[in-house]
């Protein structure tokens, strides 16, 4: 099975810093893959917060992660400082991709590139909804002729 390759977004819209704690490392003493997924989730939530939203209220709709992929490139260890840069791409009718690049500032190396596919969701009606035009506009995406 071929390895996945994920390229970082063309433009980053947000950046978050996070230190790796002792509870983030595994028996091999490097950053655990489960901890990385939690860090990426936190970066998504912080990105939304920087825009004034929560994942349960973006112009009255929620956001649901539909897929996620992580392409690991190097190790990180306890007390290393990570910088997570976040961007967006691939808008369609119901969602888009959130792309991230995680760098280890101590080693000056890319730790991973990641991508999360997200859709907008009406939790009360239990159904997928279209991307709010105001959200598209906020992120500089065209609001007409959406895919």
N, C-alpha and C positions, 0 to 999 in steps of 0.2 A: 504494500500500500504506500503510495507516495506521500511524502510529508506535505503539510499545508504550508503555504507562504502567505504572509499578510504584510502588505505595505502600509506604512503610516499614512494618515490623511495628508492631502496637499497643504492644508492650513490648520493650525491649532487655534482653538478658540478659548481654551482654558488650561490652566496648569495647577497641579496639586503636589505638595510635598508630603512624604510620609517616611518615618523611620521604621526599620524592620526591628520588631521586638523579638524577645526570646521565644515567645509563643508562636511566632511566625515561621520558625525554622523546624526542620525535620531531623530524623536520626542521622542524616548525612551532614548536618550542621549548615545546610543552605536553605534559602527561602523555599517553603513548601508550596506546591502547586495549588492546594486548596486556599492557602493564605493569599496567593496572588489573585485568585478569583474574587476573594473578599475585598482586596485592595482595588481591583478594577470596578467592582460594584460601588464602592465608596466614591471613587472618582466620578462615576456616572451621576451619583446623587449630589455630589458637590458641584458638578457642572450644572445640573438642573437648578440647584440653589443659587448659583451665580447669576442665573437668568431670572430668579424670583419665583421658581416653581418647586414643587415636590413631585415625586413619581406618582402620587395619587391625585394631583391637581395641576394640570396643565391646561389652562383655559377650560376647566371643568371636566377634563378627561384624565384618565390614568395612562401610564406607560408600562408595557409588559415586554420583557426580554424574550425574544423568540428563538434566538440562536446565539452562540458565542464560540469564538475560536481564539486560541492563544498560541503564538509562535514564539517559543522560548529561544533566546539567543545566547544568554550567559547567566552565570550564577550571581547571587547576592547572599549576604550573610548578616547575622544579627548586628544591629547598630548602623548598618549602611543606610544612607539616605537615598530614597527613591524620588524621582521626579516623574509624574505621570502627566503627559500632555494629551489633550482631548480635542478631537475634531469630529466633523460630521460629513457624511457623503451618502450617495445612493438613495436619495429621496424617492419614494414611490407614493401611491395613493394613500396607503395606511401607515407608513412608517419610514424609517431610514436606518442607516448604519452609524453607530458611534465607534470611531476608530481611536485607538490609544497607542501611544509609544511610552514605554517605561524605561527610564534610564537610571543607572546607578551613578550618583554623583561622585562617590568615592573612587570608583574604578573608571569613570568616564566611559561607560559601556552601555549599549542598549541591552536591557534584560529581556524584554519581549515586545512584540507588537501584538495587539489584540483588536478584535472586532466584535461588537455586539449588535445584532439586529434587533430593533425595537419596533413595536406597533402601538398605536393609540387605542385605548380600550375604555368603554363605558362599563364601569363595574356594576352599576345598578341594573343595566339592561343585559349585562353579560355578553357584549358583542364588540367586535372590532369596529373602530370608527376611522374616518378619514383624518389625515393630519390637519389640524386647525390652520386656516390660512394665515392667521396672525403669527403662529409659531414659525411657519415657513418664512414669512416676511422678516421676523426677528433674526433669523439665521441667514438672511440674504438669499433665500431660495425663491425661485419664481412661484407665484401663487396660481397662475393659469396654466392650462395644458399639462396638468400633473399626470404622471404616468400611472 
